[in-house]
Structures are given as C-alpha cells and as structure tokens.
Amino acid sequence: MPETKVLTAGIGEANLRDLAIYRERGGYEQWRRAVAEMTPAQIQDVTMKSGLRGRGGAGFPTGRKWSFLPKNDRPRYMVCNCDEAEPGTFKDHMLLEETPHQVLEGILIGTYAIGSHHAFVYIRGEFRKGYEIFMQAVADARAAGFIGENIFGTDYCVDVTVHRGAGAYICGEETALINSIEGRRGEPRLKPPFPAIKGLYNEPTVVNNVETLATLPHILKNGPEWFTAVGTEKSPGYKIVSVSGHVKKPGNYEVPLGTPISELLAIAGGPRDGRTIVAVQPGGGSSACLFQEHLDLGYDFDTMAANGTMLGSGAVVFFDDTTNFVEAALALVQFYAHESCGQCTPCREGGHWLEVTLQRILDGGGMHSDIDMLVSVSHQMTGLNLCPLGDSIEPFLASVVKRFEAQFRAYVRTPERVAVPA
Amino acid sequence: MSARVDVKLVNLTIDGNPVRVPEGTLLVEAAKAVTTDIPVYCYHPKLGPAGLCRICLVDIEKAPKLQIACNTTVTEGMVVHTYGEKVDAGRKAVMEFLLLNHPLDCPICDKGGECDLQDYSMAYGASASRLADPKSSKPKAIDLGPTIVLDDERCIVCQRCSRFDEIITNERSLVVKDRGQRDVIATASGEPYRSNFSGNVTELCPVGALTSKTYRFKSRPWDNARTHTTCTQCSVGCALNVDERYGAITRTMSDEDDAVSDGWLCDRGRYNIAFYGDARRITTPMLRTPTGEFVQIGWDDAIERWAKHLRDAVASDGADSIAAIGGGRLLNEEILVLAQTMRALGVTHLDWRAGRQRQASPGAYGGTYVDLETADLVVAIGRPPSQTAPVLDLRIRKAVRNGARYVTVGSHPSDSFVVSSHLARVSDLAAHVESATRVAFVWDGIDAAVGAQAAELAESLAARGTHVSTFVASEQSNARGAEALGMSPQNGSADSDGIFAAARAGKLRVLSLLGVNPMLHHPLGASAIRDAIERTDFVVCTELFLTETAKLAHLVLPARAAFEKSGHVYDLAGDVLAVNAGHTAPEGTLADADMLVALAAELDVTIAAPDSLHAQASAAIVATATAFGDPKFARASDATSETIGSKGDARNGVRIAIAANIFSGGGSVYFDERLAALRPSPTATFARETAATLGVHAGDLVDLVAGERTLVGLVAIITDTAPSGVVTVIDGLPDAPANEFADGETVALANVRSAERALTAGAV
C-alpha cells in the first residue's frame, strides 16, 4: 500500500499555519459541527466506533480512555501531550509546526467530547519554534471565535493553556506531565489513582497524544466507518511513521496501519546502496528489535505485540550491516539512564549500572560475565518500577545481545580477567 | 452506636492467615495484623505511600507480577504471600540496586545498628556485589542547615524527608535535585535548611543520610540507655525518648505512637539537651554574704536558713510578709508541695505568673488534640502557636491539610505556612466563623480582654450548635498545672504584680522564686524587679543556672531539670503526662520537690504524703473550668491592645510588637552551647516601607526608646512580610530584654547607625 496523506495532507504544499488557508481546506468545520450539531456523547460514540488507538505509545483505545472519566460535575481537563521525546519519533513535532490548526481543532473537539472546558497543551521545551507557531495559532483561533466564550453562538465555553516543558523525557509520561504543569518536579505519580479519576489539579483528566487528537476532525468528517475501513481489525486507520536510521530518505510517512515493514523501508528509499538491513526497531527506543526475517510483518499494534515488540509511537529505525550494536546499545542505555527521574530504585541504579558497564566493554575492559550481566540486570530492573521508563532498557538491549552476541563478545580481550574496582 | 460500626470489613489471606481489616486499608498495614514484617523504606504510616523504593514487593495471587504492598488496597478474597521464592527474588533484585552505590560505611555511620537498610540487607542482600566498576561517589557531610548534616552517598532517595517537609510541615524547602543516579536531597532555594521541625527528618531517614549535628559520632544506638518521658520545653507535652550514655544525654527521639505529639518533635524539644551537662550549672546551694559575694553552703544549712527566714517573718510581720512565685516549670507533685507548704504557713501571696501570660486554663470548651485537627476553622489569637507550641502548630497544619481554614488574630504574623487570613481584631472574625461547624480557638493567654472577646464569640457559636474547642498555649510548660494546683492568688491575695509592688514598698520579708526568671520575663521590667528583690529581706531562688534573677537572690538552690526527676505534668489539653528521670542529675542538685519536702519537715508543717500527690493533682484539674479570658486573670494595669496602639506620639514612633521565638529564653537555651546557631540574636524587624520612612537600612544598629526604657543595639531586618508601621522585636533575650515594653505600645527610634559606623565605633 502506498503512502496515504490524511493528517499530513497539504504539508509542503500549502501554508497550513495560516488560519485562512486552513479554513479554505475545511478547517474548523468539524469543530463547528461538533459544538453546534453534536453532543459530547455522540462524539464519544463516534470515537469509540472508529476504534482509534492512542498514537503516543501505549495504543490504548481513545474512546475507552475517555469512558473512564467519572460521571460527575467536577471540573475536568483535556491535556494534549506534545512532549514528544521517544528516541526516533518526530511526528508530533512536524504536526505542531506544519499544521498547528489541525492539532488545535482536534484538541478542541476532544475537550468538548469529554465535557471539559479547559485544555492544556504541554509542549516539549526544545520545540521552541513549534511553540511559537502554536501560540500564534491559538491567538488566531481565539480571535476568530473558536476559543473563548459562547463558541458558535452556543453556551459552550472553552479555554486553552499552553505549557512548555523544560527538557525531561519523563514528562511525556502522563502523570509526570501533570506534575510538571502543576509546577511540581516532573516525576510520575503513584497509581492508583489514575488521571481519569484524579489528574491535573486533582480533577478528572484525560491525556491524549497530538496525533490522536489531530485525527479526530477527520473521523468526525468522514465517519467511523471510513476509519475502520483501513488498517487491521484491531488497529484501524492511518498512522504517521517516523522512519529513520540506515535508509536513503528518512522522514515522516503516513500509511494505513498493517502496511508491511518492507514497504515502509521502500517508501523511505530503501537501504543505502550495497547494504543490507539486519535489524529494525519498530516502536521507538523502548521497543525490542526485529530482524531481517521480520521485514514482511504488517506494521500494526497487534502484529508487533505478537512478535515480542511494540508499535509504540510509530518510530521505525532501520539498522544495516555496518551497525555496531554495542555502541547502539550504549547510546540508548545512556539515554534512559540520563532521563530516569530517579524515583524508583531499579530504574535509577540499574540504568546507570548498565551504562558504565557498556562503556567499559567498549573501552576494552569487558569480561564475558559482563555480557551475561547486561541481560540479567536489564531483566532484573524490568517490571519493578512505578512507570514504564525502567522497563524500557531490556527490550532493545536483550534483543541485540541475543542476536549479535558475537559483536559484544569481540570486545572482551582478556576473557579471564577479574576486574578490581579502582 | 459509634460510627466505627459502619466501617466495612474486608477478608483476605496473608501468608495463610485469615485477616479482617477495614475497607481501604493498605496491604502493608493489614500485614501488621498478622505481625508480618514487610520491609519498607519510602513508605511511612504518617506520610502515606510513595511507591519509590520498591522493596515492599508481595505476591498477590492472580496478579501478573509482584505488587508493592504500600500502595495496594486490600480487596475481598485477596490471597497474599509476603515471602517465598518469587517475593524474595524481587526483593533481592531491589536490594541489589539499593546497595549498588551505597558506600556501606556502616562502621562509621551513626545509623548503624538501627538502620533499615542494614537490617534488610541481612535478609535480602547478597554477600558480594556484582558491580565491577567503582561505586559512584557523591558529596558526604554536606552542611544542610544549622541542625542537619547530609550524606548523599548513603541517601536512597526515599523522599521521606522532602515529603515530611511538604506534607506535614507544608514548608516545602527540601526537594530532590537533579535526576536519575545523580539525584540528591537539597533545598529548593539553595539556602540552608531551616525549619523548627528539622530534626524529624533524621528520624524519618531510613538510612544514615540525614544526621543531627548534635548526635553525629556521639554513640552507638545499642550503647544508649533509653527512658520514655515527656518533653517540658513547652505546654504541648510531647512524649519523647531520652537516650543517655556514660551519664550524658546523647539525643532525644520522638514516640511515633504518641497521641499528644502525633509522633513529631520540634527542634527546641529535640535539640535543647546540652544544658543538662553544661559546666555552668549550679551544683551547690549558694548564700550571698553581706558583702555581696556568693559562698557555697551545704544543703542542711540552706534549708534551715530558708525555714528560719520564713518562720521569723511569720513571727514578726505575719504570713502577709511572705510570697512565692513559681510552679509553671515544676511538676504537678512539686506544685502541690509548694502550695501546701506555703499555705500551711498561712501564706496566700502565691502566683505562678512570672511573665506576660495571665491565664492557662482554656475554660469550659477546653479541647483535645483531636478536636483541633478535626476543626474546619482554627483561630489563633495573639502570639502564634508556631513559636509558643510548635508541635501544636503541626496539628493546625494537619487540620488545614484536612480542609480547615486557619485565621490568625493580633499583631503577630504566624509562620505556620498555612494561614488563610490574618486579622487585626477578634471582632473581625464574624465573617469567618459564619460557615464553620467546628471551630478551635488557640489563645496565648496574655491579654485577658482579648481572651474575653474570644470567649464571648465562642459562647455565641456554641449556643447556635457550632462545635467549639479552646486551647491556651502557655509560656511555661506546666502553667496549667500551676494554675490548677494552688499557685494562683485566691480571695484577693496578690498576684505577681502585687507581690513585686509590695516588695518595692518594703512590705515583703521573704520571697521564694521557684524556677522563674522575672528579671527577663516579667512585664514590670528588669529595673522594677531588681528594686523589688533588693528591698526584700530574703529572696530564695531555685534554678539550674545563675540567671539574671538568681544573681540577685540571697539564697540560690541548685535544682534539677525535667529529665532528672520523675512525676507528672499537665499538657495544654489537660492530659496528665508522666515525666520519668532519664538522666543522672549532677551531684549536689535536688529536685524542687525534695527541697520543699525538706523545707516542710524543717518548718514542721504537714503536707500530703508524697505518694498521694499524683492522685490529688490529677483530680484538681476539673476544678478549673473558668471561662476563657476571665477578667479575674486580667492585670490590674492592663490596657487592651486596641487602646495601646493609639497611645504615645505616633509621628516619631512605631508600634512595637514583641514576638515569641521558640529559641529565646534565658535558661536552657541560653546555657546550651550546641544551640548557638539557633538562638535568635536581638533584632528589630521592619516592613520595607516602614524602614524607608524611618530611614533604616538592613543591618543598621538601632535603639528603641519609650520614656526611661530602652532597647539597645538591635540589628535591623527588613522584610516584605512584616506589618506596616510596626517594629518587631523578640521577647526573652538576655542580651536585649524586651519585657519592660508592652506589646503594641508606641516607641521611638533612636541612635540609628549604619553597620559600618557601628563597627568603627566599636573598634575605637
């Protein structure tokens, strides 16, 4: 199946940051329809029927997530998670900068759908340009009457608050993000209670990804059947995939879910001349590697899970036969050790341990026992933490140590040496 | 039927034992019912679950992976295994991570022997580390503030300290800085960690990361002999444990299950212990010779002289020429012996009041600590309880945490961190009490007129069905006992004002001062008190140190302090609490009770048998249901604070606010060498615009003058939080005693000199 442009339609052709241009292409029409013609329950129903699954990483059905909100009169909040920082992922970044109004329209529809009157948009601190573009979009939308009091002549009022992060991967975790908005240290909260019950400012809260929300106008416009007609049964719709690594044309490509990985490779220009792809990490830095034999698998949530990995945020990194997997492993482990908030013991200590061990192996001081230790420690730190960050090291590390063990063992120069702490 | 009956119970199985606990109970607490020890580091019953350390893993049947017991709520039919292969494997994994970069310097660590990390590493730790690289090194012995030293290498980042500072005190200065393996405990501001409750973090710390400066390298826990007693530094009455080694007090620790303190101690109660062993303690009776010097005499001689002067005075001028002041710092039994001995001689001029406070009993609505923490409106009138009864203030903060509003009234801003409103007058409270259903009043017992206004409001609230509870936070720890047990003037006899007036008029022959320091605290002021003492034939003073007052006495008797004697005290809520001797008193000292029993024997007067005193004292408290702010407690010379403000020439002056401070005083704190960093120095605090109007700059030295009275050499502090048109000084400082000044009167500023000029002048 070829690349299909839905969310990415118009990018690179028209200046979608311009409100007038966005509106010429039907922009904010779904927002008007939602508020003027539909009830929040109807939008929830359409979303539920569309089978839309969260695009941030966990793939949780969006309609079901909304259904966990209590049925009460407490204030409630919609939070748009634009703290995109998963290694290999750069789709939300693009949506924010190129189609800010589409993102905003999705946020507003989502806010209305859950019965909220206040949306918070958490933008990764490094996205300075995206932040400025989005702030302009919010100002333009406000001036045009899409945000504020009595939207489209109804009695519905809505406000949008934009909050910039300060450079922490962990703030992409929804409860850490909520802490960060509240001005607290960006570290995940203990659950339960879940955000749907007690989230931002202790009120019921939904945290949705940028791409998830940006999809809503299209589902409203075309109907849930249009969405379920593509993709697989349990992974319907389109997905923007950030393809990077050893390919000729890395970039964001929007495809129906279920598209074979080999096709993604082809869309991205294929491997570099004379090179062979030996591994692919299909769902961001936290996912386990797949290998040559997996390239024909369909790229959807369930196929990935069935093969021991995940679709995650939709970041596909290809590795060709020039890859040093010890260095690759160190790069990722360094990232997770650096980004651990340090709350949970296994994540705080384990990541750092693996990092110094891998560094020593690369520096030539490795022992065979270190290689077994990498696998055992990364496994030992998994499943013991408050949030998934500590569980993010094992999948990639264990899969590449198993597949490319020889590369790791080759670094061991003195097999029997006993290391003496300095 | 109590509400307790409605609590739904849940059945579950823990390690094969059936357990029935209330719905909503956390698994870690439920396990205590079958005395199962689930290891915890970050969890603490008072702080709640945090889910950080991950050591409390348990195996719950049907759960896909191990769960943390600290944040798992019990459910019906739950089957839990707290040990076994799977659980042990999980805990061993966590333990390996915890110990990975821990320095394991147990042999030089103060926590060694009572360290949770040490204890659980016996159960779950490996004998050798798999870490082949050097442990990461972090700063050790960081000076976190005036009381605490931090060792970042030992820290396991359980965040108990920072959560205490956020949840319990609401002060929010401690945070986790940086992240991941680099994270360390620090203050958010980078300034030293200052809190009146800082010592609690050393007890909460499950490892040796946070240690008290006063206890570092002093003892091994197993070498300490421990005594459970009651703190007598203020009127709250927190239970505490005193640890002694080789005859010296090494430390005090809180009692986690204590109903009075809720398990916390303030830093005054915790750290003010070095005075017990101070070389300046008086250890022998001292008699002033006609030429003015003190000579040491024996105890028999001392008691005989005291008795002789009393007998002679009765014989020559009648019992009206005798008076005694004291009791507020004594034990119940001592107060009774004092009152009974004096009354047996016919002495009626007895008063416990030696400071500003006039009343100690809370009246008919006297409340319990539970009343306070369940109030939905707490009103503090006068001096803030944060300085006069710190641990009571933590209750107020707890009430606020539970949703209460906290309103303070008067000229003293509170540093409780949870104040919702600050009002000038009791009459301003009307709007605040409107919606409240449970109101607690905390009064300082000083201004009877203000107390009466509060009593009137309390009465009207109670009449319309509002739950009212009242509390008096006293200047002296056992003021309530002294007031109840016979040390209050009766039937027109003189109060301390009257006693000193009589002395100045030459009408007094013998004055006994027991554990009081009127030179520093009595509102008549030092010169009047000096005059009164000098005009009295014979003044006896029981004291620990040669205080300003003791120096003037004719006979000074070396007394014992709270940890050196046994008996009972009242706390401000009216509970009778046991005080147990946990420290060997210096040789030569006697408890006031023993001196008084000897005196009674010498005088041949009959007092109650010592073993009946406690029962007598405990029965007496019911007789004190006097109204809050009863006019009979008012000072004859008192003007209300509302009128004081308008006195004087306000054009050249400012109103003086005389603030309480937890570390002021001329006794135990003043003679504690280890508390130098916590003792306040004489300062004058101004609001920014007030300072600008007066031409005062921060750091200037200023004098305050009202008529003949002066306060000299106060260092000016300028803040944004001080009230406008007011200069705040600290009460009870021997270097600048403010007792001659009335709270709220107008004073003039004099002799303002810049710090630089002052320095030069000093050099010349």
HADDOCK unambig.tbl for C-alpha pairs under 7 A between the chains (distance, minus, plus):
assign (segid A and resid 190 and name CA) (segid B and resid 50 and name CA) 6.46 0.50 0.50
assign (segid A and resid 190 and name CA) (segid B and resid 51 and name CA) 6.26 0.50 0.50
assign (segid A and resid 337 and name CA) (segid B and resid 180 and name CA) 6.59 0.50 0.50
assign (segid A and resid 338 and name CA) (segid B and resid 180 and name CA) 6.37 0.50 0.50
assign (segid A and resid 339 and name CA) (segid B and resid 180 and name CA) 6.65 0.50 0.50
assign (segid A and resid 340 and name CA) (segid B and resid 179 and name CA) 6.57 0.50 0.50
assign (segid A and resid 340 and name CA) (segid B and resid 180 and name CA) 4.58 0.50 0.50
assign (segid A and resid 341 and name CA) (segid B and resid 179 and name CA) 4.76 0.50 0.50
assign (segid A and resid 341 and name CA) (segid B and resid 180 and name CA) 4.72 0.50 0.50
assign (segid A and resid 342 and name CA) (segid B and resid 179 and name CA) 5.35 0.50 0.50
assign (segid A and resid 342 and name CA) (segid B and resid 180 and name CA) 3.67 0.50 0.50
assign (segid A and resid 342 and name CA) (segid B and resid 181 and name CA) 6.07 0.50 0.50
assign (segid A and resid 342 and name CA) (segid B and resid 183 and name CA) 6.60 0.50 0.50
assign (segid A and resid 343 and name CA) (segid B and resid 52 and name CA) 5.37 0.50 0.50
assign (segid A and resid 343 and name CA) (segid B and resid 157 and name CA) 6.99 0.50 0.50
assign (segid A and resid 344 and name CA) (segid B and resid 52 and name CA) 4.48 0.50 0.50
assign (segid A and resid 344 and name CA) (segid B and resid 53 and name CA) 5.59 0.50 0.50
assign (segid A and resid 344 and name CA) (segid B and resid 54 and name CA) 6.81 0.50 0.50
assign (segid A and resid 345 and name CA) (segid B and resid 52 and name CA) 6.68 0.50 0.50
assign (segid A and resid 345 and name CA) (segid B and resid 53 and name CA) 5.34 0.50 0.50
assign (segid A and resid 345 and name CA) (segid B and resid 54 and name CA) 6.77 0.50 0.50
assign (segid A and resid 345 and name CA) (segid B and resid 94 and name CA) 6.73 0.50 0.50
assign (segid A and resid 345 and name CA) (segid B and resid 97 and name CA) 6.33 0.50 0.50
assign (segid A and resid 345 and name CA) (segid B and resid 98 and name CA) 6.32 0.50 0.50
assign (segid A and resid 346 and name CA) (segid B and resid 94 and name CA) 6.08 0.50 0.50
assign (segid A and resid 346 and name CA) (segid B and resid 97 and name CA) 5.77 0.50 0.50
assign (segid A and resid 348 and name CA) (segid B and resid 180 and name CA) 4.99 0.50 0.50
assign (segid A and resid 348 and name CA) (segid B and resid 181 and name CA) 5.23 0.50 0.50
assign (segid A and resid 349 and name CA) (segid B and resid 97 and name CA) 5.56 0.50 0.50
assign (segid A and resid 349 and name CA) (segid B and resid 181 and name CA) 6.13 0.50 0.50
assign (segid A and resid 350 and name CA) (segid B and resid 97 and name CA) 6.53 0.50 0.50
assign (segid A and resid 352 and name CA) (segid B and resid 181 and name CA) 6.50 0.50 0.50
assign (segid A and resid 380 and name CA) (segid B and resid 93 and name CA) 6.25 0.50 0.50
assign (segid A and resid 384 and name CA) (segid B and resid 54 and name CA) 6.76 0.50 0.50
assign (segid A and resid 386 and name CA) (segid B and resid 51 and name CA) 6.65 0.50 0.50
assign (segid A and resid 419 and name CA) (segid B and resid 132 and name CA) 5.97 0.50 0.50
assign (segid A and resid 420 and name CA) (segid B and resid 132 and name CA) 6.82 0.50 0.50
assign (segid A and resid 421 and name CA) (segid B and resid 132 and name CA) 5.99 0.50 0.50
assign (segid A and resid 421 and name CA) (segid B and resid 133 and name CA) 5.35 0.50 0.50
assign (segid A and resid 421 and name CA) (segid B and resid 134 and name CA) 5.06 0.50 0.50
assign (segid A and resid 422 and name CA) (segid B and resid 134 and name CA) 5.69 0.50 0.50
